Amino acid sequence: MNAAEKWTPDNLQSPADRAIHLEQRRAQLLPIVDDLRRLAREMDAEVKEYGPIEGDLPGQARLRARHVTKPLFKAADDVERAIGDLIAFNARFQRSYEDLPDKREEKRQRKAIAKGKAPQAIESPSADANPEPKEKPHFGEVFDGLRRGA
C-alpha cells in the first residue's frame, strides 16, 4: 500500500494486510507515546520546581503539580492502549471471520459422526457382521439378575 493511499475496510480483509496495517500504526504511535511520556516527565519536574504559592497548605504545591501533569501521562497511556486495541481487533477479526467457518464445519462433522450419519474414520468389523438392531430389555428383565436386599 502506498503512503498516499488511505486504509479502507477492503484493505483489511487479509491477514497479511492487517499485519502490515498494525505494523504501520505501531511505527506511527510508539514515537508519539515516547514523546508524550518524555514531555510529561519533564513538565512534572518543571511544575514541581515552582514551589508553593502564597496561601497553599503543606504539600499542596506537589498535589497541584501532579494534578496538572496527570492528563499528559494519561494521554500517553491512551495512545499506548490504542496499539493494544489494534492488536485485539486483529485477533477478533481472525477468530470471528476467518477461523469461525472452519470451526463450525468441524463441529458439524463431529455431530454427524456422533449421530451416525457420516462414515466414521475407524469402523469396527463387528458392527458390519451384526446389522440387526438390538431390542431394549424390558423393565422386568433388567432387574431379574439382582437379588433382593443387595
RODO-2510 file (C-alpha; in nm, 4 decimals, decimal comma):
residues 150
     n   res          X          Y          Z
     1     m     0,0000     0,0000     0,0000
     2     n     0,1215     0,3429    -0,0938
     3     a     0,1825     0,6095     0,1712
     4     a    -0,0544     0,8413    -0,0156
     5     e    -0,3374     0,5852    -0,0111
     6     k    -0,5685     0,5583     0,2880
     7     w    -0,6593     0,2356     0,4583
     8     t    -1,0118     0,1135     0,3875
     9     p    -1,2063    -0,1850     0,5209
    10     d    -1,1384    -0,3640     0,1924
    11     n    -0,7664    -0,3399     0,2616
    12     l    -0,8029    -0,5110     0,6000
    13     q    -0,9623    -0,8322     0,4702
    14     s    -0,6464    -1,0440     0,4513
    15     p    -0,4203    -1,1388     0,7438
    16     a    -0,1129    -1,0064     0,5631
    17     d    -0,2703    -0,6652     0,5042
    18     r    -0,3876    -0,6454     0,8662
    19     a    -0,0357    -0,7275     0,9846
    20     i     0,1043    -0,4511     0,7618
    21     h    -0,1574    -0,2077     0,8938
    22     l    -0,0739    -0,2995     1,2536
    23     e     0,2987    -0,2509     1,1997
    24     q     0,2437     0,0837     1,0266
    25     r     0,0237     0,2089     1,3108
    26     r     0,2673     0,0801     1,5703
    27     a     0,5505     0,2618     1,3923
    28     q     0,3409     0,5801     1,3962
    29     l     0,2117     0,5585     1,7533
    30     l     0,5141     0,4379     1,9526
    31     p     0,7152     0,7566     1,8886
    32     i     0,4107     0,9595     1,9968
    33     v     0,3874     0,7572     2,3193
    34     d     0,7571     0,8067     2,3887
    35     d     0,7343     1,1798     2,3174
    36     l     0,4269     1,2232     2,5404
    37     r     0,5913     1,0354     2,8286
    38     r     0,9106     1,2369     2,7942
    39     l     0,7134     1,5617     2,7836
    40     a     0,5009     1,4562     3,0815
    41     r     0,8091     1,3714     3,2925
    42     e     0,9788     1,6981     3,2032
    43     m     0,6651     1,9018     3,2700
    44     d     0,6137     1,7202     3,6017
    45     a     0,9678     1,8066     3,7096
    46     e     0,9225     2,1664     3,5935
    47     v     0,5982     2,2357     3,7791
    48     k     0,7306     2,0681     4,0959
    49     e     1,0104     2,3252     4,0980
    50     y     0,7623     2,6159     4,1025
    51     g     0,7157     2,5739     4,4733
    52     p     0,4212     2,6766     4,6841
    53     i     0,2028     2,9734     4,6042
    54     e     0,1089     3,2093     4,8834
    55     g    -0,1772     3,0615     5,0830
    56     d    -0,1026     2,6976     4,9963
    57     l    -0,1356     2,4300     5,2578
    58     p     0,1601     2,1991     5,3218
    59     g     0,2033     1,9616     5,0263
    60     q    -0,0494     2,1449     4,8113
    61     a     0,2152     2,2501     4,5558
    62     r     0,3083     1,8876     4,4912
    63     l    -0,0580     1,7887     4,4561
    64     r    -0,1143     2,0754     4,2150
    65     a     0,1823     1,9644     4,0048
    66     r     0,0512     1,6090     3,9905
    67     h    -0,2992     1,7312     3,9068
    68     v    -0,1680     1,9466     3,6206
    69     t     0,0523     1,6783     3,4587
    70     k    -0,1809     1,3812     3,5067
    71     p    -0,3585     1,4356     3,1687
    72     l    -0,0233     1,4170     2,9854
    73     f     0,0545     1,0807     3,1435
    74     k    -0,2991     0,9641     3,0678
    75     a    -0,2656     1,0730     2,7033
    76     a     0,0490     0,8601     2,6701
    77     d    -0,1319     0,5650     2,8286
    78     d    -0,4302     0,6102     2,5969
    79     v    -0,2170     0,6165     2,2823
    80     e    -0,0347     0,3057     2,4031
    81     r    -0,3695     0,1401     2,4742
    82     a    -0,4720     0,2165     2,1158
    83     i    -0,1921    -0,0134     1,9971
    84     g    -0,3312    -0,2888     2,2172
    85     d    -0,6788    -0,2241     2,0791
    86     l    -0,5489    -0,2644     1,7235
    87     i    -0,3928    -0,5968     1,8200
    88     a    -0,7234    -0,7040     1,9780
    89     f    -0,9109    -0,6047     1,6603
    90     n    -0,6795    -0,8187     1,4523
    91     a    -0,7283    -1,1216     1,6789
    92     r    -1,1067    -1,0804     1,6982
    93     f    -1,1396    -1,0402     1,3223
    94     q    -0,9385    -1,3552     1,2650
    95     r    -1,1393    -1,5552     1,5221
    96     s    -1,4780    -1,4276     1,4085
    97     y    -1,4455    -1,4225     1,0310
    98     e    -1,1566    -1,6477     0,9300
    99     d    -1,1494    -1,9263     1,1888
   100     l    -1,5202    -1,9487     1,2744
   101     p    -1,6437    -2,1117     0,9491
   102     d    -1,3784    -2,3840     0,9835
   103     k    -1,4694    -2,4432     1,3484
   104     r    -1,8378    -2,4675     1,2647
   105     e    -1,7737    -2,7156     0,9837
   106     e    -1,5582    -2,9241     1,2155
   107     k    -1,8346    -2,9182     1,4767
   108     r    -2,0924    -3,0247     1,2165
   109     q    -1,8732    -3,3185     1,1188
   110     r    -1,8282    -3,4257     1,4812
   111     k    -2,2044    -3,4097     1,5378
   112     a    -2,2713    -3,6084     1,2213
   113     i    -2,0256    -3,8757     1,3300
   114     a    -2,1807    -3,8847     1,6762
   115     k    -2,5281    -3,9285     1,5272
   116     g    -2,4015    -4,1966     1,2901
   117     k    -2,4938    -4,0125     0,9724
   118     a    -2,1436    -3,9829     0,8369
   119     p    -1,8932    -4,2654     0,7940
   120     q    -1,6547    -4,2929     1,0829
   121     a    -1,2821    -4,2827     1,0353
   122     i    -1,2356    -4,6217     1,2031
   123     e    -1,5156    -4,8711     1,1532
   124     s    -1,5306    -5,1828     1,3655
   125     p    -1,5805    -5,5124     1,1767
   126     s    -1,8265    -5,6447     1,4371
   127     a    -2,0679    -5,3631     1,3596
   128     d    -2,0992    -5,4851     0,9998
   129     a    -2,1328    -5,8536     1,0999
   130     n    -2,4439    -5,7985     1,3130
   131     p    -2,6661    -5,5435     1,1364
   132     e    -2,9775    -5,6412     1,3376
   133     p    -3,0853    -5,3717     1,5822
   134     k    -3,0773    -5,4798     1,9428
   135     e    -3,4027    -5,4776     2,1303
   136     k    -3,4169    -5,2906     2,4543
   137     p    -3,4663    -5,5225     2,7504
   138     h    -3,7975    -5,4986     2,9272
   139     f    -3,8117    -5,3455     3,2733
   140     g    -3,8503    -5,6809     3,4451
   141     e    -3,5622    -5,8415     3,2569
   142     v    -3,3172    -5,5743     3,3596
   143     f    -3,3677    -5,6380     3,7284
   144     d    -3,4055    -6,0185     3,7110
   145     g    -3,0394    -6,0767     3,7878
   146     l    -3,0453    -5,8625     4,1029
   147     r    -3,1155    -6,0122     4,4413
   148     r    -3,3427    -5,8501     4,6871
   149     g    -3,1571    -5,6757     4,9674
   150     a    -2,8340    -5,6367     4,7736
***
